[in-house]
């Protein structure tokens, strides 16, 4: 029993614990070496190509931004009013019968084009023919009585001059003749009315145009109190458009009309993309609507191919005047901000400056400049969202030439391409293509960051190059060994 109690426990070898600790230490040391080497390699890769000088470092941090450019020029600006109008026919007639009777026949097809005077419908005229014969008989009877009374009057007048009869009898006979004359006129009026009713039974087109859908079929009894009538006839050629203009624009329009000018109006479809017809103003309303502050204007259009249809909504473009030789700037270049309307002007050193402008009339993609710009100025038209006053920009040479060529009144050789700022410390010479197509070499060691071209940047020192159109990102070029 004593031996079991006093027997010492067997311990693990003393060398096992220091061995595990030694292996853990080597693993941690190896891990630190690997991490440190990776960090050193990353730092070498990303910072070895940075320029040594401070000026060069700042230039690489803010590379020039590629932008689109346009040129301020002189040319014509049209004063055009875009208004919403409704196609309104010059004549829209509901054909109704003016007498009552049975509809015997119609002489048109639905949707047919008819001319003025063409036969449209026939109402039964037999009752009016019978009435005409009766009135003609009554006229003949009354004419006979009138002739007898006139004959008696001649005899009475002769006897009266001889004092053979009383003068009262002569006067009474004269009044009787006048009564019969009145009766004959009444009979003649009844006959004329019968003839008119017979004419009304034969319905003809009062104007030329297109007939609509028939409202009454033959065989029905029609009356002059029917609200819908027989059919609707609409004149289509010529046709008019009624549109409204504001009371502020009305004085200029009236001044042009009073001077004898003919103001042209173009009608476009509801999407304002397709031109439907061209016409001119024919009339201006005589008062302004006090609720809307607008006045109605009617323009007449020839419509031989039915391009305009009644009650169609159209966009009316009224050409009020044309301003000649005014300063123009692309609408895309105009920005709005706290100072009002402004543009970014591209300077000679390829930096931009903010200039406030006063604008006039806008015509399509161009707007009139009243003050702030001069013809020949280059302005930024695309890429203005990240610009600021004094920022450096680059303009692709092809885009600059195309923009200048589109401008009216400028030389085709005027270039809008931006040149690098040669005054910047350590700036490289521009890499302009030689006549043979070989790019010029940049000064080694002083390369500026270049805009990324499609396919990636070329390793080695390079000069600034314009970004390809549509490329927004820029990649700094690596310095060669």
C-alpha positions as CSV (number, residue, x, y, z in Angstrom):
1,X,0.0,0.0,0.0
2,X,2.8,2.4,0.9
3,X,4.7,1.7,-2.3
4,X,1.6,2.6,-4.4
5,X,1.1,5.9,-2.6
6,X,4.7,7.0,-2.7
7,X,5.5,5.9,-6.2
8,X,6.2,9.1,-8.3
9,X,4.1,9.7,-11.5
10,X,5.8,9.4,-14.8
11,X,6.2,12.8,-16.6
12,X,6.5,13.5,-20.3
13,X,9.9,14.1,-21.7
14,X,11.1,17.6,-21.0
15,X,12.2,18.2,-24.6
16,X,8.7,17.8,-26.2
17,X,7.3,21.2,-25.2
18,X,10.2,23.3,-26.4
19,X,10.1,21.5,-29.7
20,X,6.4,22.5,-30.4
21,X,7.1,26.1,-29.4
22,X,10.1,26.3,-31.7
23,X,8.1,25.0,-34.7
24,X,5.3,27.6,-34.1
25,X,7.8,30.4,-34.0
26,X,9.4,29.4,-37.3
27,X,5.9,29.3,-38.9
28,X,5.0,32.8,-37.7
29,X,8.3,34.2,-38.8
30,X,7.9,32.6,-42.2
31,X,4.4,34.1,-42.5
32,X,5.7,37.6,-41.7
33,X,8.4,37.3,-44.3
34,X,5.9,36.3,-47.0
35,X,3.5,39.1,-46.1
36,X,6.3,41.7,-45.9
37,X,7.6,40.6,-49.3
38,X,4.2,40.9,-50.8
39,X,3.7,44.4,-49.5
40,X,7.1,45.4,-50.7
41,X,6.4,43.9,-54.2
42,X,3.0,45.7,-54.4
43,X,4.6,49.0,-53.4
44,X,7.4,48.5,-55.9
45,X,4.9,47.7,-58.7
46,X,2.5,50.6,-58.1
47,X,4.9,53.3,-57.0
48,X,8.1,52.7,-59.0
49,X,6.8,54.4,-62.1
50,X,5.7,57.6,-60.3
51,X,7.7,60.7,-61.3
52,X,10.4,61.8,-58.9
53,X,9.6,65.5,-59.0
54,X,6.6,67.0,-57.1
55,X,5.3,68.9,-60.2
56,X,5.3,65.7,-62.3
57,X,3.4,63.9,-59.5
58,X,0.7,66.5,-59.4
59,X,0.3,66.4,-63.2
60,X,-0.1,62.6,-63.1
61,X,-2.8,62.8,-60.4
62,X,-5.1,65.0,-62.5
63,X,-4.9,63.9,-66.2
64,X,-6.6,66.0,-68.9
65,X,-10.2,65.1,-69.4
66,X,-11.4,64.3,-72.9
67,X,-14.3,66.4,-74.0
68,X,-16.3,67.2,-77.1
69,X,-16.0,70.7,-78.6
70,X,-18.0,73.0,-80.8
71,X,-17.3,76.4,-82.4
72,X,-19.2,79.6,-82.1
73,X,-20.0,81.0,-85.5
74,X,-22.3,83.5,-87.3
75,X,-25.3,82.6,-89.3
76,X,-29.1,82.6,-89.6
77,X,-31.5,81.9,-86.7
78,X,-35.2,81.3,-87.4
79,X,-37.8,82.6,-85.0
80,X,-40.1,79.6,-84.8
81,X,-43.1,79.2,-82.5
82,X,-44.0,75.5,-81.7
83,X,-47.7,75.3,-80.8
84,X,-50.3,72.6,-80.4
85,X,-53.1,72.8,-83.0
86,X,-56.2,70.9,-84.2
87,X,-57.1,70.2,-87.8
88,X,-60.4,71.9,-88.5
89,X,-62.2,71.7,-91.8
90,X,-63.2,74.9,-93.5
91,X,-66.7,73.5,-94.1
92,X,-68.4,70.7,-92.0
93,X,-72.0,70.4,-93.2
94,X,-74.7,68.1,-91.7
95,X,-77.0,67.3,-94.6
96,X,-80.6,67.5,-93.4
97,X,-83.9,67.4,-95.3
98,X,-85.8,70.7,-95.2
99,X,-89.1,69.0,-95.8
100,X,-90.8,65.9,-94.5
101,X,-91.3,62.8,-96.6
102,X,-90.1,59.3,-97.4
103,X,-86.4,58.9,-98.3
104,X,-86.6,57.3,-101.7
105,X,-82.9,56.9,-102.6
106,X,-79.3,58.0,-101.9
107,X,-76.8,58.9,-104.5
108,X,-73.5,58.4,-102.6
109,X,-71.3,55.7,-101.1
110,X,-70.1,56.1,-97.5
111,X,-66.7,57.8,-97.5
112,X,-67.0,59.0,-101.1
113,X,-65.5,62.2,-102.4
114,X,-68.2,64.4,-103.9
115,X,-68.1,67.7,-105.7
116,X,-70.3,70.7,-105.1
117,X,-73.7,70.2,-106.8
118,X,-73.5,66.3,-106.9
119,X,-76.7,64.4,-106.1
120,X,-76.9,63.0,-102.6
121,X,-80.5,62.0,-101.8
122,X,-84.1,62.0,-103.0
123,X,-87.2,62.6,-100.9
124,X,-90.6,61.6,-102.2
125,X,-91.9,64.7,-104.0
126,X,-95.3,63.4,-105.2
127,X,-97.3,65.2,-102.5
128,X,-95.7,68.5,-103.5
129,X,-96.3,67.8,-107.2
130,X,-100.0,67.4,-106.4
131,X,-100.1,70.6,-104.3
132,X,-98.4,72.4,-107.2
133,X,-101.2,71.4,-109.6
134,X,-103.9,72.5,-107.2
135,X,-102.2,75.9,-106.7
136,X,-101.8,76.4,-110.4
137,X,-105.5,75.7,-110.9
138,X,-106.4,78.2,-108.2
139,X,-104.1,80.8,-109.9
140,X,-105.9,80.3,-113.2
141,X,-109.3,80.8,-111.5
142,X,-108.3,83.9,-109.7
143,X,-106.7,85.3,-112.9
144,X,-110.0,84.9,-114.7
145,X,-111.8,86.8,-111.9
146,X,-109.2,89.6,-112.2
147,X,-109.7,89.9,-115.9
148,X,-113.5,90.1,-115.6
149,X,-113.2,92.8,-112.8
150,X,-110.8,94.8,-115.0
151,X,-113.2,94.7,-117.9
152,X,-116.1,95.9,-115.8
153,X,-113.9,98.6,-114.4
154,X,-113.2,100.0,-117.9
155,X,-117.0,100.2,-118.6
156,X,-117.8,101.8,-115.3
157,X,-115.2,104.4,-115.7
158,X,-116.6,105.3,-119.2
159,X,-120.2,105.6,-117.7
160,X,-118.9,107.5,-114.8
161,X,-117.4,110.2,-117.0
162,X,-120.8,110.4,-118.7
163,X,-122.5,110.7,-115.3
164,X,-124.6,107.6,-116.2
165,X,-123.7,105.8,-113.0
166,X,-122.7,106.9,-109.5
167,X,-119.1,107.5,-108.8
168,X,-119.4,105.2,-105.8
169,X,-120.0,102.2,-108.1
170,X,-116.8,103.1,-110.1
171,X,-114.7,103.2,-106.9
172,X,-116.1,99.9,-105.7
173,X,-115.2,98.2,-109.0
174,X,-111.7,99.7,-108.8
175,X,-111.2,98.2,-105.3
176,X,-112.5,94.8,-106.5
177,X,-109.8,94.7,-109.2
178,X,-107.1,95.4,-106.6
179,X,-108.4,92.5,-104.4
180,X,-108.2,90.1,-107.3
181,X,-104.7,91.3,-108.1
182,X,-103.7,90.4,-104.5
183,X,-105.3,87.0,-104.8
184,X,-103.4,86.3,-107.9
185,X,-100.1,87.2,-106.2
186,X,-101.0,84.8,-103.3
187,X,-101.6,82.0,-105.8
188,X,-98.3,82.7,-107.5
189,X,-96.5,82.6,-104.1
190,X,-98.1,79.2,-103.4
191,X,-96.9,77.9,-106.7
192,X,-93.4,79.1,-106.0
193,X,-93.4,77.4,-102.6
194,X,-94.5,74.2,-104.2
195,X,-91.7,74.4,-106.7
196,X,-89.2,75.1,-103.9
197,X,-90.4,72.1,-101.9
198,X,-90.0,69.9,-105.0
199,X,-86.4,71.3,-105.3
200,X,-85.8,70.5,-101.7
201,X,-86.7,66.9,-102.3
202,X,-83.7,66.6,-104.6
203,X,-80.7,67.1,-102.1
204,X,-77.3,68.0,-103.6
205,X,-73.9,68.7,-102.1
206,X,-73.5,72.3,-100.9
207,X,-69.6,72.0,-100.9
208,X,-67.1,69.5,-102.1
209,X,-65.6,67.0,-99.7
210,X,-65.9,63.6,-98.2
211,X,-69.3,62.2,-97.0
212,X,-69.3,60.2,-93.8
213,X,-71.4,57.3,-92.6
214,X,-75.0,57.3,-93.7
215,X,-77.4,58.1,-90.8
216,X,-80.7,57.1,-92.5
217,X,-81.5,54.3,-94.9
218,X,-83.8,54.7,-97.9
219,X,-87.4,53.9,-97.0
220,X,-87.4,55.8,-93.8
221,X,-89.7,58.8,-93.2
222,X,-87.4,61.9,-92.7
223,X,-88.3,65.2,-91.2
224,X,-86.6,68.6,-90.9
225,X,-86.5,68.2,-87.1
226,X,-84.2,65.2,-87.2
227,X,-81.1,66.1,-85.2
228,X,-78.6,63.7,-86.9
229,X,-79.5,64.5,-90.5
230,X,-78.9,62.2,-93.4
231,X,-75.1,62.4,-93.6
232,X,-72.1,64.7,-92.7
233,X,-70.1,66.2,-95.5
234,X,-66.6,67.5,-94.6
235,X,-64.4,69.6,-96.9
236,X,-60.9,68.3,-96.8
237,X,-59.0,70.2,-99.5
238,X,-58.0,72.8,-98.6
239,X,-58.2,72.3,-94.8
240,X,-57.1,74.4,-91.9
241,X,-55.3,74.1,-88.5
242,X,-56.3,76.2,-85.6
243,X,-53.6,76.7,-83.0
244,X,-53.0,79.2,-80.1
245,X,-50.2,81.6,-79.4
246,X,-49.4,83.5,-76.3
247,X,-50.3,87.1,-76.0
248,X,-46.6,88.0,-75.7
249,X,-45.9,86.5,-79.1
250,X,-49.0,88.1,-80.8
251,X,-47.5,91.7,-81.3
252,X,-44.6,90.3,-83.4
253,X,-47.0,88.2,-85.5
254,X,-49.4,91.1,-86.1
255,X,-46.5,93.4,-87.0
256,X,-45.4,90.9,-89.7
257,X,-48.9,90.4,-91.0
258,X,-49.6,94.2,-91.1
259,X,-46.4,94.7,-93.2
260,X,-47.8,92.4,-95.8
261,X,-45.7,89.4,-95.0
262,X,-46.9,85.8,-95.6
263,X,-46.1,83.7,-92.5
264,X,-45.5,80.1,-93.3
265,X,-46.7,77.3,-91.0
266,X,-45.6,73.7,-91.0
267,X,-47.8,70.9,-89.6
268,X,-46.0,68.0,-87.9
269,X,-47.6,64.8,-86.4
270,X,-48.3,64.4,-82.7
271,X,-44.7,63.1,-82.0
272,X,-43.3,66.2,-83.7
273,X,-41.1,64.1,-86.0
274,X,-42.9,63.8,-89.4
275,X,-43.8,66.8,-91.4
276,X,-47.4,66.5,-92.8
277,X,-48.1,69.7,-94.8
278,X,-47.0,73.3,-95.3
279,X,-49.4,76.2,-95.4
280,X,-49.8,79.8,-94.3
281,X,-51.7,82.0,-91.9
282,X,-55.2,83.0,-93.1
283,X,-56.8,84.7,-90.1
284,X,-56.2,85.7,-86.5
285,X,-58.9,85.8,-83.9
286,X,-60.3,89.2,-82.8
287,X,-59.7,88.7,-79.1
288,X,-57.5,87.1,-76.5
289,X,-58.9,84.4,-74.2
290,X,-58.6,85.9,-70.7
291,X,-58.5,82.5,-69.1
292,X,-55.5,81.2,-71.0
293,X,-53.9,84.4,-72.2
294,X,-53.8,83.0,-75.8
295,X,-55.2,83.9,-79.2
296,X,-56.5,81.5,-81.9
297,X,-54.8,81.6,-85.3
298,X,-56.1,79.7,-88.4
299,X,-53.6,78.4,-91.0
300,X,-54.8,77.0,-94.3
301,X,-53.1,74.0,-95.9
302,X,-53.5,72.3,-99.3
303,X,-54.5,68.7,-98.6
304,X,-54.6,66.8,-101.8
305,X,-53.4,63.5,-100.3
306,X,-55.4,63.7,-97.0
307,X,-52.3,64.1,-94.9
308,X,-54.4,66.1,-92.5
309,X,-57.6,64.7,-91.1
310,X,-60.3,66.6,-89.3
311,X,-59.9,66.8,-85.5
312,X,-56.4,65.5,-85.7
313,X,-53.9,66.9,-83.1
314,X,-50.8,68.3,-84.8
315,X,-47.8,70.4,-83.9
316,X,-47.8,73.7,-85.7
317,X,-44.4,75.4,-86.4
318,X,-44.9,79.1,-87.2
319,X,-42.0,80.8,-88.9
320,X,-42.3,84.4,-87.6
321,X,-39.0,85.8,-88.8
322,X,-35.4,85.0,-89.7
323,X,-32.5,86.7,-88.0
324,X,-29.4,87.0,-90.3
325,X,-25.7,87.0,-89.3
326,X,-26.2,86.5,-85.6
327,X,-23.7,84.8,-83.2
328,X,-24.7,81.2,-82.6
329,X,-23.6,78.5,-80.2
330,X,-24.6,74.8,-80.0
331,X,-27.4,74.2,-77.5
332,X,-25.4,71.3,-76.0
333,X,-22.7,73.8,-74.8
334,X,-25.1,75.9,-72.7
335,X,-25.2,75.0,-69.0
336,X,-27.4,76.4,-66.3
337,X,-26.2,77.2,-62.8
338,X,-26.1,79.8,-60.1
339,X,-24.8,82.6,-62.3
340,X,-27.4,81.7,-64.9
341,X,-26.5,80.4,-68.4
342,X,-22.8,79.7,-68.9
343,X,-20.5,77.8,-71.1
344,X,-17.0,76.3,-70.8
345,X,-14.6,78.0,-73.2
346,X,-11.5,76.1,-74.3
347,X,-8.4,78.4,-74.0
348,X,-5.3,78.2,-76.1
349,X,-3.4,76.3,-73.4
350,X,-6.1,73.6,-73.3
351,X,-7.7,74.7,-70.1
352,X,-11.4,75.7,-69.8
353,X,-12.9,78.9,-68.5
354,X,-16.4,79.5,-67.3
355,X,-18.2,82.4,-69.2
356,X,-21.7,83.6,-68.5
357,X,-23.7,84.3,-71.6
358,X,-26.9,86.0,-72.5
359,X,-29.0,84.0,-74.9
360,X,-31.7,84.9,-77.4
361,X,-33.7,82.7,-79.8
362,X,-33.2,78.9,-80.1
363,X,-33.5,77.2,-83.4
364,X,-33.1,73.5,-83.3
365,X,-29.5,72.6,-82.2
366,X,-28.3,76.3,-82.2
367,X,-29.1,79.2,-80.0
368,X,-28.5,82.9,-80.4
369,X,-25.8,84.5,-78.2
370,X,-26.5,88.2,-77.4
371,X,-23.4,88.7,-75.3
372,X,-20.5,86.7,-73.7
373,X,-19.0,84.9,-76.7
374,X,-17.4,85.8,-80.0
375,X,-17.3,84.0,-83.3
376,X,-14.4,81.5,-83.4
377,X,-14.5,80.6,-79.7
378,X,-14.4,76.9,-78.9
379,X,-16.8,75.6,-76.3
380,X,-17.3,72.3,-74.6
381,X,-20.3,70.4,-75.8
382,X,-19.8,67.0,-74.2
383,X,-18.2,65.9,-71.0
384,X,-19.1,68.9,-68.9
385,X,-20.3,67.0,-65.9
386,X,-16.8,66.8,-64.2
387,X,-15.3,70.1,-65.5
388,X,-14.3,73.1,-63.3
389,X,-12.8,76.4,-64.1
390,X,-9.2,76.0,-65.1
391,X,-9.3,72.3,-65.7
392,X,-7.2,70.8,-68.5
393,X,-9.0,69.0,-71.3
394,X,-8.2,67.2,-74.5
395,X,-10.3,67.2,-77.7
396,X,-9.9,64.4,-80.2
397,X,-8.6,65.8,-83.5
398,X,-11.2,64.1,-85.7
399,X,-14.0,65.3,-83.5
400,X,-12.7,68.8,-83.5
401,X,-12.4,69.0,-87.3
402,X,-15.8,67.5,-87.8
403,X,-17.4,70.0,-85.4
404,X,-15.7,72.9,-87.1
405,X,-16.7,71.7,-90.6
406,X,-20.3,71.7,-89.5
407,X,-20.2,75.3,-88.3
408,X,-21.5,77.9,-90.8
409,X,-19.4,80.8,-91.8
410,X,-16.0,79.4,-90.6
411,X,-12.9,78.0,-92.4
412,X,-12.9,74.3,-92.8
413,X,-9.3,74.1,-91.7
414,X,-9.9,75.6,-88.2
415,X,-9.0,72.9,-85.8
416,X,-10.7,72.2,-82.5
417,X,-8.0,69.7,-81.3
418,X,-6.5,70.6,-78.0
419,X,-2.7,71.0,-77.7
420,X,-0.8,70.0,-74.5
421,X,0.2,72.7,-72.1
422,X,3.9,73.1,-72.9
423,X,4.4,75.5,-70.0
424,X,3.9,72.8,-67.4
425,X,7.1,71.6,-65.7
426,X,8.3,68.4,-67.2
427,X,5.6,68.3,-69.9
428,X,6.3,66.2,-72.9
429,X,6.1,67.5,-76.5
430,X,2.8,66.8,-78.3
431,X,2.7,63.4,-80.0
432,X,1.3,64.7,-83.3
433,X,1.3,62.3,-86.3
434,X,3.8,63.2,-89.0
435,X,2.6,63.5,-92.6
436,X,3.7,60.0,-93.2
437,X,1.7,58.6,-90.4
438,X,4.6,58.1,-87.9
439,X,4.0,59.5,-84.4
440,X,6.6,61.7,-83.0
441,X,8.7,60.5,-80.1
442,X,8.3,62.0,-76.6
443,X,11.1,63.2,-74.4
444,X,12.2,60.2,-72.3
445,X,11.7,60.4,-68.6
446,X,9.2,63.3,-68.7
447,X,6.1,61.5,-70.0
448,X,2.7,62.9,-69.0
449,X,-0.2,60.5,-68.4
450,X,-2.0,59.7,-71.6
451,X,-5.7,59.0,-72.3
452,X,-6.4,55.3,-72.6
453,X,-6.8,54.1,-76.1
454,X,-8.9,51.1,-77.1
455,X,-6.9,48.0,-76.4
456,X,-5.0,49.4,-73.4
457,X,-2.0,51.6,-73.0
458,X,1.4,50.8,-74.5
459,X,4.2,50.3,-72.0
460,X,7.0,52.8,-72.0
461,X,7.2,56.6,-72.0
462,X,4.6,58.3,-74.2
463,X,3.2,61.7,-74.9
464,X,-0.4,62.8,-74.3
465,X,-2.8,61.3,-76.7
466,X,-6.4,62.0,-77.2
467,X,-8.8,59.4,-75.9
468,X,-10.8,57.5,-78.5
469,X,-14.4,58.7,-78.8
470,X,-16.6,57.1,-76.2
471,X,-13.7,56.3,-73.8
472,X,-14.2,57.9,-70.3
473,X,-11.4,56.2,-68.3
474,X,-7.7,57.2,-68.4
475,X,-4.7,55.1,-67.6
476,X,-1.3,56.7,-66.7
477,X,1.5,55.4,-68.8
478,X,4.3,53.5,-67.1
479,X,7.8,55.0,-67.2
480,X,10.2,52.9,-69.1
481,X,13.3,51.5,-67.5
